[in-house]
Structures are given as C-alpha cells and as structure tokens.
C-alpha cells in the first residue's frame, strides 16, 4: 500500500516538475512584448503580443465573428492581414480560396500577433458591441431545446439588431472547460425590443456551451454576449416570403415574423417548419396567433416520424420534398432558410433548380 | 545486451529495420502529410530531431530514475509525458527564435507529439537493452528512416497525381497505403541482413 502511494507520489512529482518547466518556459519564451496593430488605416492600438489576433482584437473591443471559439474549424473569423502576419499556415489553407489568398485574407484565430500588424476588417464590425445580460427566465421548449430569456443590463441603450442576426454567447469556465467558451446563437426575439434577447439553444452532446446552458445555468445569472453579427436578415421588397426552418433554426425566423407583425408588412408569408415528431414542435401557440394577426401568414409544420398516437392531420415527410411539391417554377418569392446544414444545402439546391435567382435565397447554416 | 556496434545499428535502423516500413509505426501523420515532398521533408526533419532527443532523454530517465525507484511499469506514461513536454518546449523555442524554421518545421511539431513511432523507438531501446550510444544511434537512425520513407512516398504521390488519372476510391490514403505496402515488401527483403535484437 505504502509502495503504491509512494510511486503515485513520485510520478505526480515528475509530471508536476515538467509542467512547472513548461510554465516557466511559457512566460519567458512566449512573451512578445508590446505590438502595434493598425485597423483599416484609422484605428491604431498597442497590444500585448503573442496571442492569436482574434483574441487580441476582442480585448480591444473589436469582435470578429467566430463560431468555433478559435479552434480553426469554422472559418468565420476571416480578416485581411496586409502586413506582419507571416506566411499562411497549413491550418488555414483549407479554408481560403485562391482569391482570398491573393487579397491577404487570413483566419484571425490562427495568426499570432508577433509583429506589428496592418489589418482590414469590414466596417460594420465596429458596430459590434459587448453586452452584459441577465438570465430572466428559461423554458424547455422541447426535450432537447431550451429557450433563454435575457435582459440586456449593460450598456443601458441595449442592443440594436436586424431581425435574423445572431449574437455570440459566452459562458464562464466550469467543470468541463478550461476557460470561458462562446458560441453563436440566432436571436429569436423582437428587434424592436432593445432591452431583451431571446435565444433558442439545442442541446449538443459534449457541447461546451450547450451543456452549460442546459445543465448548469441558473435564472438570475449574468453572462456576456457580443453582436450583432450576420448577413441573414429580412430584406425589403414586395415579393412574397417563404420561410423554411428545422430545429433551433426557428429562432431567426421568429424574429423576422415579429417584424412582419409589428410593422404591418403586407407580404404573403409562408413558414414551413420541419421536425421529427410532435414533441419537437414549439412556439406553436405564438405562430397560430400570428396566423390570425398577420393578414396573409401561414404556418405549416411538417413531421417526418409519425406514430399512431400522434393523430397528426398536418403535412408529413421531409420539408424539402414538400417544398419541391408545392412551389411552382420561377416563383416570385424571397426565401429565408435556417437550420441543419444538410437541410439548408438541399433546399438551396432545389430552389436554384426551380429557377430562383441566387440573390433571393438567404440562409444560415447551424453547424 | 545485443552485440552490434552503434554504426551498424544506425544503418540498420534506417534501411533493414525501418520503423515505418517494417514495424508500421507512425502511420497517421505519414498518411496525412505525404502529399508532397516539401511538407514531408519538414515533418521528417521534425521526427528525426524529436526521435533522437527523446530516445536519449527517455534512456536517461529510465535507467537513472525509473529503475532505481523500481517504477519501470510506469514507463509508458512517463515516456509520453516527457515526449509531449519536450515537443512543447522545442516548439516554443523555435517559434520565438527561429521564425523561418518555425514555418517549415515547427508547425508539424504538435502533430508528432503523439506519434507512436516516437514512443515506439523509446520502448524498443528499453526492450532490446541498448546502451546509451546504441540508443542514440537507434533513435537517430529510426528518425532518418522514417523521413526517407515519407519523402519517397511523397515523391511517388506527386508523380502519380500529375500523370495518372485515378478512380476516386483510390485517391488519398488508399493509394498511399498501397504504395507503402509495396515499399514495405521491398524493405522486408533486407530484414535478415543485420540482427539488431
């Protein structure tokens, strides 16, 4: 017994020694001192070097969108690095097109700030802010989906976003993570209410943020969020609107519907929502209320896995097949699609085949 | 202890007992990075360096720490930890002081932290009871052997990609495994020449 303990102690000692050695090396070797970053030739900042550009910019209040949390897998965090970025890394090349390579586009989570940098980012990212939010209420919309009602407590003027855009929600370090983690979630609430944010979050097995939201988050807790991001929002036109979603993809669509209802927009709107079973449907009461309130709005749920007990009178099958059946060729509609990537991809392919021009199909893939 | 001098062992580790082609160790980075000679060269150089250093390091730790303390059964864990720590340290140093080298070789270092060929070499030299000098020769030789294998396959793949039109199912890892298999057959012909264990 004693021997066992002793050997464990010695092994832990050796491991601790190595860890200490690395820690010391890290503080000496990875110290790059102060570096200068010039953004869009107008903003000049002095930062602490050595960290990835994405995180350095975040500390400076510039929030580049990123869905994977800086792991180099989502490719959202592209910025142009004109000077000081060093050669393009093999971890970036799979995500960069030949044109992007020519115009100095890099993944900001992979570029480390080792030299003075000159970078260029889209102007609208300057509008992205950081918010302190408090969890007011949580509701389980389906067994796997949780709705989050957040109040924006800082800054005082709240958040201004376009219906359909998303925010990045940050959760603190907890048992499963080594630091704060953040992920992108679409806003499901009304864009006219600047003091509140509603998010719809599907539980992902092993997901760092979703697990926190589903298992650890408590009402009254404060979190941080940045945004708004994204080009998926309601565009003005007088064409009919076709809305398609699955799962938590309903979130931005709900925000768009708030806009239609609030502003009395007289466009014919049809919303197809695909789900597996009856228990995967949510916000049904609200949607039925809108069917009465908005003059030409129809909500069509589509279920793919039916049982006898469901007594389902509505549409059956896959949402893509249904749209293929119902939609005429060259339809005069704007389409907004949101949900799982395979569904979005097959819908987009189908719509283009039907003769819809690409610029009238808007989509957001939830990876 | 095996009666074979360090020079012969060095030669044997490269050619007749190539760690990749006869033991089939270190295959994952080998399959992933062997698309072209240039990156194969970078990864190969990283393997040579790390394998040589960790063979010596692990030899010292084994005979001067684990054996006296009667903890030899922990060698798997400790070897892995030492290899990982060493690779981290080297990566940090190169990144800081030799940026040019970092872009050629350094970015591959994290890939080989858990390369089984590296651990394999360290374990073989314990099992075969090599001396310190033999271990050094064996580590360096195995590393160079691994590098030669990846460069050869990289060169063949480059040629094949340029000249041959492959069926889709044969592209990438499939073809690499076939090429490696044929090469291994050729190398196995040498296997009886030198007794190293």
Interface residues (C-beta under 8 A of the other chain):
Chain A: X7 X10 X11 X14 X15 X18 X19 X21 X22 X25 X26 X29 X30 X86 X87 X89 X90 X91 X114
Chain B: X39 X65 X69 X70 X71 X74 X77 X78 X81 X82 X85 X88 X89 X92 X93 X95 X96 X99 X103 X107
